[in-house]
């Protein structure tokens, strides 16, 4: 079985990649520079789980290409996702404005709506939200249909770089957002209901 993680960047894919590695699952994480030159045909034949990069944009073709597969949408609550995106830009010394943040959020909403419309309630489509609960190991093992003896009481891996903004409150101050600004944008644009987390 092939498992394709097709959520947005900054939704815990590095953490999931580490967890997959700990579970012994051969993984292609296309954000890793060491794998950018890796032959993609070889990757598909040798690996079981795929994350980030072109994978998240290719779900329709991958759906047609593989019979035994699952698609997993990784998500974070909107305010946390916004904080992660801003932290990523700060860490990379890239400028980001309030307008950029909202543009990225709305692009993500459009894409999420397309994905959820495409898959509907199919049994081979799952959602994982690493902020959701303490049972991330169980959720991942269930998605992968693994028999694993990993100690699920161990903390789930946390990856990602340093974080300038530790809370959304700090983002509010620097980006001149009000407490309900993100929610109001989502409501105004008709995307509030698609955020299940």
N, C-alpha and C positions, 0 to 999 in steps of 0.2 A: 504494500500500500504506500502511496505517496501522500504526504501531508503538506499543503501549501498554506503558509501564514500570509494573509493578504491584507492585513490592517495597515494603518498609517504608520509612518516613521514616528518615533518618540512615544511608542505605546508598549515598550518593554520587550522588543524583539531581541535585544542583546541578552537580556536576562533569560528569555525563553531559549535562545541558542545555547547558552551555558547549561541550562537545565537539561536540554536535549542531549548535550554532550555527556552530562553526568549520568543520564539514563542509557547511554551507549548507542544513541541513535545517530547514524551518519547524516550530517547536516551540511547544507549549502547555505551560507549566510552571505548574500551578495554584497553587503556593506563592508565586509572584510577585505581590505586592500590586497591581502595575500591571495585571495581567491579570484580577483578580478580577471586575471589572465587564464583562469582555469577553463578547460574545455567544457562547454555547457552540455554537450551530448554525453560526455563521460560522467558529468555530475548527475544527470538524470538516471543513468544506468546504475551508478554506484551509491547513490544517496537516497534517503527516504524522506527527509524533511527539508523544506526550502523556505527562506525568509528574505524579505526586503527586495529592494531594487526592482528589476523588471518583473519579478514574480508577482508583485501586487498589482501590476497593470495587465497581466496576461491571463487572468483567471478564466476568461471565456475560452481562449485557445487551449489552456491546460485542461479545462473541463472536457473538451472534445478529444483531447489527445490521450488521456488516461482513463481507464475504466475503474480501477480500484484506487480511489483517491478520497481525500477529505480536504475541505477548505476551512480555514480558521481565521476569523476576523478578530484581530487584537484591537482593543479599545481602552481608552482612559476617559474619565469624566472630562467634559469640555474645559473646565478651568485648570485642571491639572495638566491636560494636554497643552493648553496655551502656555502654561508655565514651562513645560518641558521644551517646547519649541523655542521660546525666548532664551532659555538657558543654553540650548544648543547653539544658537546664533552668537550669544555672548562668548561662549567657550571657543568658538571658531573665529572670534574677532570680526564677525560680520554685523553690519549695521542692520537693525530691524526697527521699523516704526509701528505705531498703533495700526495704521492702515494696512501694513504688511501682515500683521497678526490677524486682522479680521479677514483679509483676502485669503490667507492660508486656511483659516477656520471654515470659511464658506466653501472653498474648494474641497476640503475634507468632507463637509456635509453633503455636497453634491455627489461625491464619489461613494460615500457610505450609502446614500439613498439608492444609487445605481446598483451597488453590490447586493443590498438587502432585497431590492426588487428582483434582481436576477435569480438569487437563490431561494427566496421565499422561505418556506418551512421545510426545505429538503433536509433529510436526515444526515447527509454528508456535509452539511454546513454548520459550523459551531462558532461560538463566540467565547473569547476569554478576556477577562478584565483583571489584570494583576492587582488592581487596587480593591477588588471586590471582596475578597475574603482570605482566610488563612488556608484554604484547601487548594492552592494552585497546583501542588504536586498531584493530588488526586484528579483534578480536572484534566491536567495534561496527560497523565497516564491513561485516563478514560478515553480521551480523544484519540490517542495513539493505539488503543486497544493492546496495551502492554501488560505482560506479567512481570512486575518489577519488585525486587526486594529492597528498593531504596527506602531509607528511613524518612517517611513523609512528615515526621515531626521536625526534621531539619529545616532551617530557614530556606525559603526559595531564593535562588541567586538574585542579587541586585547588581545590575551593571549600569553603565553610563558614566559620563564624566563628572567633573566638579560642577557644583550648582551655585550660581550667584544668588538666585532666588530660591529660598527654602519654602516659601509659602505664597499663595496667590495674593495675599495682602500686600506683600512687598512689590508684586507686579502692579497692583492697583496704584500704588504711590508713584512709581517711576513712569508708568504709561498713561497716567491720568484716566484710568478706568474707574467707574463707580462699581460698587459691590455687585449690582445686578446687570452690569453692562453686557457681559457675554450672554447671559440668559435672554436679555431683551433683544439682542441681535438675532439669536436663534429663533425666538418667537416671531419677530418681525419678518424674518426671511422664510418662515414656515418650516424650520428644521428642528424645532425643539423636541418634537415627539420621536425623532429617530435616535435620540441619545437615550439608550435604554439604561445607561449606567448612571 
